[in-house]
Each structure stands twice: as C-alpha cells, then as structure tokens.
C-alpha cells in the first residue's frame, strides 16, 4: 500500500481522497492549515488528518518523509513551497496548477530530483493536453491545434451565466494573467478575456476566450511544429463582457481579494455542472488536409454515496490516474514529466481515468 499526502482539504482534495482510499491501494493523509476545513472534509473514508501551516516548508517536509507522493490540491501560490518540500523529502510530486509562474518553478525543481515531478495533472492543463498531444501525433504535418474547455452550470440563472464550481483564486488568476499561444508559427503572449469567439455544440451556443495557463507546456513542446496553437475557456454568451467590466473598468484586477470576496458572496456554488472538452487539430496526413476533433461532456454524478460535481470528478480523476500510472511503473520515476508525455489510451484505460469515458457524448472522429 502506497502512502500519499494530499495538501488541501477542499472539494477537490476531498474527491481525491475518496478515490484513492476507496481503491484500497492507498493510505492517505490530508494536510490543511485549517482544522475547520479538515472537519468539513467531504468524505467518509478512513484517512489521517493533519493540521499544518504549509508555508513552513520544514514542517511539511517532515510530513512527506517516507511517503510515496504528495498531491497538491492547494491554491496555486502554495505550489513552490510544496514542491520544494517534496524534493527535500524525496517524495513524488503532482499538482493541479494552471499558474504559469508556479509551473516554471516546478520545472526548475525537477532538475536533478530523485523523484518524479508531474505538474498540471487536472483538467486544463492536464487531460486536455493529453488529448491534444494524442490527436497531434496522428499527423505528418501540423497546422492548427485548438483547445477549448469549460466547467459550466447546467442551469445558469444569473447575468454572469456562471456558478462557482472550483477554486475562485484559480478563476481570477486565469482571467488576469497573460496567456501563451503560437500564432503563424511564432510564440506569442496574448491577453486574457480577448479573442472572443462563439460556437455551437449539441445545439447549445457557447463563447470562448483566452485564459492563462490552459496550454501547460504544450507551446514549448510544439514550438516549430505547428502553425497555430491556442487555448480558450468556454462560457455561456455574455460572461466575458461582464468580467472585462469588473476587471478592467472597475479595476478589480488590481484588487483580487475584493473580487474574490464579491464572487464568493454573490455567486452561488453548484454541484449541477457540466465539463466540456473540445479539441480540434488539423494538418496533413498522407498528402491530404485532414481535421480530427475530440468532443466530450462530463456531468455531475454520485461517487462515494454523495453527488460530486463534474469538475470534482474530472480534476480528481485526472490526478489520481496519473498517480496510479506512476505507482504502476508506467511513467518515469524521476525528473519532470509533462502531461503530453502521458499516452491517452493508457490514461483512459486506468480505473480513475475512466471518468472521462462516462459521457455518451464523448466522440473522436475525423471530419
């Protein structure tokens, strides 16, 4: 039995614990600085709870010593501290961050590490990166790679057409930080909330716009190999305009704590959500211009005797699948492992990765 530490006792941390302990193959310790948060942990499985201030790396290092791996479900600004503690303790490290600067720090720490460092194991970056890399590998010559992901309420009922489904800090960060893209073969920095587009899927109209971090390390991997590469977040129409007014006109991008407080006290959370994954790749194959598309919708479902949101299921399923593959020896045991290094079919065949095959709408077809 492998001993795992999960840092963060929120909704995603709870779901990760539920899946890992429920498998019977992992003993789990959940670490959080708040006893109240640990008391609210949304799982009934048997695990160890530890109150610790993870900003003190020495304290976390002691907890990680002798453990197989640490999984970070903490806010992105705690990433470096947790990764440093993992390296010092010799534990494998996995996280869910979309933050570009944090991932760069993890990449640096992975150099010379005796354990594996696997950042960005969630939905986007994470699963969408694995999908895009798989589709891209089927072409002789790449032209365009378009990656779109959204975690949306099934029943939008406010002007934002949005409910909180995951980390408020994460949402604000991806709406505020610069984005990466490859445009006409050149790596570019683009602005969040820009390049708005609309598209229809299953008869429902959506909008998509630039957000930060969703590409993970794919720009670096596909540099010089693709004409256009971009990532955009999916929302219902009208969302981007309101967020631009809040962030730019009211200048709340400079007062993120205030924006977080407003959102968390005004926009309700929901478990009735849907995760949309939409990837389109075009290029040359056997002398012909070909396009392939992967489209998938994943919905909230009961897990461990309670309803879990789609974003909980997909995010936790992703990091647990990668951990399982690492534990089985299917991934390198040291150094940096990028999401695009993980093969799609073994991921989907994994007991945790199968959550992405739950939806009947899942499709992968040539057009």
Secondary structure as GFF3:
##gff-version 3
##sequence-region A 1 367
A	DSSP	beta_strand	2	7	.	.	.	ID=ss1
A	DSSP	alpha_helix	11	23	.	.	.	ID=ss2
A	DSSP	beta_strand	26	32	.	.	.	ID=ss3
A	DSSP	alpha_helix	35	39	.	.	.	ID=ss4
A	DSSP	beta_strand	48	51	.	.	.	ID=ss5
A	DSSP	alpha_helix	57	64	.	.	.	ID=ss6
A	DSSP	beta_strand	69	72	.	.	.	ID=ss7
A	DSSP	three_ten_helix	76	78	.	.	.	ID=ss8
A	DSSP	alpha_helix	79	89	.	.	.	ID=ss9
A	DSSP	beta_strand	92	95	.	.	.	ID=ss10
A	DSSP	alpha_helix	100	110	.	.	.	ID=ss11
A	DSSP	beta_strand	116	118	.	.	.	ID=ss12
A	DSSP	alpha_helix	127	136	.	.	.	ID=ss13
A	DSSP	beta_strand	141	153	.	.	.	ID=ss14
A	DSSP	alpha_helix	168	176	.	.	.	ID=ss15
A	DSSP	beta_strand	179	183	.	.	.	ID=ss16
A	DSSP	beta_strand	186	190	.	.	.	ID=ss17
A	DSSP	beta_strand	197	201	.	.	.	ID=ss18
A	DSSP	beta_strand	204	210	.	.	.	ID=ss19
A	DSSP	alpha_helix	218	222	.	.	.	ID=ss20
A	DSSP	beta_strand	228	235	.	.	.	ID=ss21
A	DSSP	alpha_helix	239	244	.	.	.	ID=ss22
A	DSSP	pi_helix	245	249	.	.	.	ID=ss23
A	DSSP	three_ten_helix	252	254	.	.	.	ID=ss24
A	DSSP	alpha_helix	256	266	.	.	.	ID=ss25
A	DSSP	beta_strand	273	285	.	.	.	ID=ss26
A	DSSP	beta_strand	288	299	.	.	.	ID=ss27
A	DSSP	beta_strand	301	303	.	.	.	ID=ss28
A	DSSP	beta_strand	306	308	.	.	.	ID=ss29
A	DSSP	alpha_helix	310	327	.	.	.	ID=ss30
A	DSSP	beta_strand	335	336	.	.	.	ID=ss31
A	DSSP	three_ten_helix	339	341	.	.	.	ID=ss32
A	DSSP	alpha_helix	344	349	.	.	.	ID=ss33
A	DSSP	three_ten_helix	353	357	.	.	.	ID=ss34
A	DSSP	beta_strand	363	366	.	.	.	ID=ss35
###
